[in-house]
Amino acid sequence: MAISIQPVSTGNGLSSGRLPRGTVWWVLIGSLVVSMSMFALLSAANDAPFNVVGASIVGLLLHVAVSTGLTAAVEGKRQATDRFVTNLVSGAFILAMVPLISVTYTVLVNGMNRLDPEFFNSSMRNVIGEGGGALHAMFGTLLITLAATVISVPLGLFTSIYLVEYGKGRFAKMITFLVDVMTGIPSIVAGLFAYAVFALLLGPGVRMGIIGAISLSVLMIPVVVRSSEEMLRLVPNELREASYALGVPKWLTILKVVIPTSIAGITTGIMLSISRVIGETAPLLITAGFTASMNYNLFHDRMQSLPVYVYTQFANQGNPAWAFMDRAWAAALVLIIIVMLLNLIARLVAKVYSPKTGR
């Protein structure tokens, strides 16, 4: 029986039913050029400033339409649909990155003006104009956040362990429901709750760092519970059963098997919860207040924090106004750097203690 072998086309051109390699990128460049040209002409005709954002958006929309049409004409409807969805996903990613990059760039450019040694080694005590720093706000933020973490992590972790390992029936469902409700509580409500509790105990008008830490812990606990619960549920039951088969009690299995296996995800969730609350302004403004002096005692008098420092510098501008704005931008930049360092630490801990690469 004779076997006929048909030659297989290896070309990338239109004759092979596929667009040439790099066509999509050339379409993107062409669409942006056309859009920029149109906006430049309109700006010149109307004597208006050039709108870069509008030109970019129109160029991306033109790219989606042209690339989808070309793909449909050459490769078919199925590939055109795939190209259209790919363009939408890519566009959504770019759209999400634009404000992030814009905010980071703006804070970096404006914050570098006052990122000097004086800003890190002095407070605002007796400073009414230029100069001064945010050392008291940095210490306040670190102390309040540390206290909130000490309160929230044990409570949140033990609650998640109970829900995964012990919780059954209506009581566990009620706890889960309450945790979900607490996740959506506005931060100002948490601050009012903590202030009301201490106002009943110590009298109205009380302001202390520990009250701010408790208000932040109200916001942290549900995040820790939900993230830790999901990580604990990902631990395979085979590991638990193997430990039980060796005669290990349940509490020791949780301590030696379940938690070490999920420690990377738990740590990431804890760091995310810290990043969630470290920039809160409203609850700390109500509970911890603001001050221009150093305060190392969480249980005595008012305590400044970086978010409140940014707010007070911006809201209570004096003379010269640019000095207050420079301090506000510098404090915002320091806050972003702290959050970035926390995320880097979380990634490092996750890498070290991950079951695949850890000990």
PyMOL commands that set and color helices and strands:
alter all, ss='L'
color gray80, all
select helices_A, chain A and resi 14-16+23-46+52-74+77-114+117-121+135-166+169-183+187-202+209-233+237-245+250-277+282-287+306-315+321-353
alter helices_A, ss='H'
color red, helices_A
deselect
rebuild
show_as cartoon
